[in-house]
Amino acid sequence: MSLPMILVISVVAVLIIAFSILLLRRAEEDPLTTRIDEFAAREEIVSIEEIELSMPITDRIFVPLLRRVSEFLIRYTPQQTLEHTTRMLELAGNPRNMRAAEFIALRIGFTVFMGGFVFFIMYQSDAPFSRRLLFTLGGIALAWFIPMMLLRSKSDRRKEAVIKKLPDALDLMTICVDAGLVFNAAMQKVDEKWDDPLANEFGRVIYEMQLGKSRRQALRDMADRIDVPDVSSFIAAVIQADQLGVGIGKVLRIQSEQMRVRRRQRAEEKAQQAPVKMMFPMVFLIFPSIFIVLLGPALFQILRSSAVQGVRG
């Protein structure tokens, strides 16, 4: 295969992966609403058509097409698969307000495209049919699992961000409650001060309560969406304190201290794991380089002396 063909293949593959990551990692807000807010801040009089034309091509063409295909696929997708995908999207923070059917459509479209692309590349080569079939099936399998791997990675990063931010959020809520604010106002202060997954979840709880949902149910739903044991224990303590009539300030103070202790314990655990994780890079990367630097000159001297003795002999 020629060098220009390899370069074209590499560029197309990178574009495919980047497009998939773009659809999975876009912001959660509606792009049309975001553009309307931007033009409203400029105090310009524009029409809806002009606002839509100013949106990126992914928002104007690819996303609506993906939603049309998802509406067709949802009729033939098992309910269990839809529920599992919906759960994974919730754990990942529901990127771009994507529904389960839209995510499945993205996986299918990416798989079909990558399978056809790999088949075309292998068809141009002189490899045997068995190898062509093997590479095509491998490309299809890889393309099918890449979106789910990205979603799981986003979910793990979201959980880590929540765990890292929880003690600070509880400290702020404790200060707000001690200053005379109620628990709902303290959650709203957290939402106003920071822009992270935990603060956004507190803001969603406030919004759901404004729509009529009870605070207990809104907090339970928040714990289910985040799926972090620390958050679940904190919400369980808040709900129990609400049922028993215990002061919420005391509960927040105790929970804040416990979360800080847990965060310190996690840091100590990672510090204990560091030597084990450093062993493999040191053995396979650092030590060989050190041996080459230290023993290389001695090896050349030994070879040179052997050559000289051979000439004399």
C-alpha positions in Angstrom: 0.0 0.0 0.0 1.4 3.4 -1.0 2.3 6.2 1.5 -0.4 8.6 0.3 -3.1 5.9 0.7 -1.9 5.3 4.3 -2.0 9.0 5.1 -5.6 9.3 3.7 -6.7 6.2 5.7 -5.2 7.7 8.9 -6.8 11.1 8.4 -10.2 9.5 7.7 -9.9 7.3 10.8 -9.0 10.2 13.0 -11.9 12.2 11.6 -14.3 9.4 12.3 -13.2 9.0 15.9 -13.2 12.8 16.5 -16.7 13.0 15.1 -17.9 10.3 17.5 -16.2 11.9 20.5 -17.7 15.3 19.4 -21.3 13.9 19.5 -20.7 12.2 22.9 -18.9 15.1 24.6 -20.9 18.1 23.5 -22.5 20.3 26.2 -25.7 19.3 27.7 -27.7 22.4 26.8 -29.7 22.7 23.7 -27.5 24.4 21.0 -30.4 26.3 19.6 -31.2 27.8 23.0 -27.6 28.6 23.5 -27.4 30.5 20.2 -30.6 32.4 21.1 -29.2 33.4 24.4 -26.0 34.6 22.7 -27.9 36.8 20.3 -30.1 38.1 23.0 -27.0 39.2 25.0 -25.9 41.1 22.0 -29.2 42.9 21.7 -29.5 42.1 18.0 -32.7 41.6 16.2 -32.4 38.4 14.2 -34.8 35.7 13.0 -34.9 32.1 14.0 -33.7 31.1 10.5 -30.6 33.3 10.9 -29.9 31.8 14.3 -30.3 28.2 13.0 -27.9 29.0 10.0 -25.3 30.3 12.5 -25.2 27.0 14.3 -22.5 24.4 13.5 -23.1 21.9 10.8 -23.2 19.1 13.3 -26.2 20.8 15.1 -28.0 21.5 11.9 -27.6 18.3 9.9 -26.0 15.4 11.8 -27.9 15.7 15.1 -31.4 15.9 13.5 -30.5 13.0 11.1 -29.4 11.0 14.1 -32.7 11.7 15.9 -34.7 10.6 12.8 -32.8 7.3 12.6 -33.2 6.8 16.4 -37.0 7.2 16.1 -37.0 4.4 13.6 -34.7 2.1 15.6 -36.6 2.5 18.9 -39.4 0.4 17.5 -37.1 -2.7 17.1 -34.8 -2.3 20.1 -35.5 -4.4 23.2 -36.8 -2.5 26.2 -34.0 -3.9 28.4 -31.3 -2.6 26.0 -33.0 0.9 26.0 -33.1 0.9 29.8 -29.5 -0.1 30.2 -28.4 2.6 27.7 -30.5 5.2 29.5 -28.9 4.2 32.7 -25.4 4.6 31.2 -26.3 8.0 29.8 -27.6 9.2 33.2 -24.4 8.0 34.9 -22.4 10.0 32.3 -24.4 13.1 32.9 -26.7 12.7 29.9 -24.3 14.4 27.4 -26.2 16.6 24.9 -29.5 15.4 26.4 -29.0 12.3 24.2 -31.7 9.6 24.4 -31.0 5.9 24.5 -32.3 5.4 20.9 -30.0 8.2 19.6 -27.0 6.7 21.2 -27.8 3.2 19.8 -28.3 4.8 16.4 -24.9 6.5 16.7 -23.3 3.1 17.6 -24.9 1.4 14.6 -24.0 4.1 12.2 -20.4 4.3 13.4 -20.2 0.5 13.2 -21.6 0.3 9.7 -19.3 3.1 8.5 -16.2 1.7 10.1 -17.0 -1.8 8.8 -17.4 -0.6 5.3 -14.3 1.5 5.5 -12.1 -1.4 6.8 -13.6 -3.7 4.1 -12.8 -1.2 1.4 -9.2 -0.8 2.7 -8.7 -4.6 2.9 -10.3 -5.0 -0.6 -7.6 -2.8 -2.0 -4.8 -4.9 -0.5 -3.4 -8.3 -1.7 -4.1 -10.0 1.6 -5.9 -13.4 1.6 -9.7 -13.5 2.0 -9.5 -14.9 5.6 -7.3 -12.0 6.7 -9.6 -9.5 5.0 -12.6 -11.0 6.8 -10.7 -11.0 10.1 -9.7 -7.4 9.9 -13.3 -6.4 8.8 -14.9 -8.2 11.7 -12.3 -6.7 14.1 -13.0 -3.2 12.8 -16.8 -3.8 13.2 -16.3 -5.0 16.8 -14.0 -2.2 17.7 -16.4 0.4 16.2 -19.3 -1.1 18.1 -17.5 -0.9 21.5 -15.8 2.5 21.1 -18.9 4.7 21.9 -19.7 2.6 25.0 -16.1 2.8 26.1 -16.2 6.6 25.7 -19.4 6.7 27.7 -18.0 4.6 30.5 -14.9 6.8 30.6 -17.1 9.9 30.8 -19.1 8.3 33.6 -15.9 7.4 35.6 -14.6 11.0 35.2 -17.9 12.4 36.4 -17.9 10.2 39.5 -14.3 11.2 40.3 -15.2 14.9 40.0 -18.2 14.4 42.3 -16.1 12.6 44.9 -13.4 15.3 44.8 -15.9 18.1 45.1 -18.3 16.7 47.7 -16.4 17.8 50.9 -16.0 21.4 49.6 -19.7 21.5 48.7 -20.7 20.2 52.1 -18.5 22.8 53.8 -20.2 25.6 51.8 -23.6 24.2 52.6 -22.7 24.0 56.3 -21.6 27.6 56.3 -24.8 28.7 54.5 -27.0 26.7 57.0 -25.1 28.2 60.0 -25.7 31.6 58.5 -29.5 31.1 58.6 -30.3 29.7 55.2 -32.5 26.7 54.7 -31.2 23.5 53.1 -32.8 24.2 49.7 -31.1 27.7 49.6 -27.8 26.1 50.6 -28.1 23.7 47.6 -28.9 26.7 45.4 -25.8 28.5 46.6 -23.6 25.5 45.6 -25.2 25.6 42.2 -24.6 29.3 41.8 -21.0 29.2 43.0 -19.6 26.3 41.0 -20.1 24.7 37.6 -19.3 21.0 38.0 -21.3 17.8 38.0 -22.2 17.9 41.7 -23.3 21.5 41.6 -25.4 20.9 38.5 -27.1 18.0 40.2 -28.0 20.2 43.2 -29.4 22.7 40.7 -31.4 20.0 39.1 -32.8 19.0 42.5 -33.9 22.6 43.1 -35.5 22.7 39.6 -37.4 19.4 40.2 -38.7 20.7 43.5 -40.0 23.8 41.8 -41.9 21.6 39.4 -43.6 19.8 42.3 -41.4 16.9 43.2 -40.8 16.3 46.9 -37.4 16.9 48.3 -36.9 13.4 49.4 -37.7 12.0 46.0 -35.6 14.6 44.2 -32.6 13.7 46.4 -33.1 10.0 45.9 -33.2 10.5 42.2 -30.0 12.5 42.4 -28.3 9.6 44.3 -29.4 7.2 41.5 -28.1 9.5 38.8 -24.7 9.9 40.4 -24.3 6.4 41.8 -21.5 7.4 44.2 -21.5 5.7 47.7 -20.5 8.9 49.4 -23.4 10.9 47.9 -25.8 8.1 48.7 -24.8 8.0 52.3 -25.0 11.8 52.5 -28.5 11.9 51.0 -29.6 9.0 53.3 -28.4 11.0 56.3 -30.2 14.1 55.1 -33.5 12.2 54.5 -33.2 10.5 57.9 -32.6 13.8 59.6 -35.6 15.3 57.9 -37.8 12.4 59.1 -36.6 12.5 62.7 -36.4 16.3 63.0 -32.7 16.5 63.6 -31.0 19.8 62.8 -29.7 19.8 59.3 -26.6 21.9 60.2 -25.3 19.3 62.6 -25.8 16.6 60.0 -24.0 18.6 57.3 -21.1 19.2 59.7 -20.7 15.5 60.5 -21.0 14.5 56.9 -18.4 17.1 55.8 -15.9 15.7 58.4 -16.5 12.1 57.3 -16.1 13.0 53.6 -12.8 14.7 54.3 -11.6 11.7 56.2 -12.6 9.5 53.3 -10.9 11.7 50.8 -7.7 11.6 52.9 -7.9 7.8 53.1 -8.3 7.6 49.3 -5.2 9.8 48.8 -3.2 7.6 51.2 -4.4 4.5 49.3 -3.3 5.9 46.0 0.0 6.8 47.6 0.5 3.2 48.7 -0.3 2.0 45.2 2.2 4.3 43.6 5.3 2.1 44.0 3.5 -0.9 42.5 2.4 1.2 39.5 5.8 2.7 39.1 7.5 -0.8 39.0 6.5 -1.7 35.4 7.7 1.6 33.8 10.9 1.5 35.8 11.7 -2.2 34.8 10.8 -1.9 31.2 11.6 1.7 30.3 13.9 3.4 32.9 16.2 0.6 33.9 17.1 -0.5 30.3 18.0 3.1 29.5 20.2 3.4 32.6 21.9 0.1 31.7 22.6 1.3 28.1 24.1 4.6 29.4 26.2 2.9 32.1 27.2 -0.3 30.3 27.4 1.0 26.8 30.9 2.5 26.9 32.2 -0.5 28.8 30.8 -2.8 26.1 32.5 -0.8 23.4 35.8 -1.0 25.2 35.4 -4.7 25.6 34.7 -5.1 21.9 37.6 -2.8 20.9 40.0 -4.7 23.1 38.8 -8.1 21.7 39.3 -6.7 18.2 42.8 -5.6 19.0 43.8 -8.9 20.5 42.4 -10.7 17.5 44.6 -8.6 15.2 47.7 -9.2 17.3 46.9 -12.9 17.4 
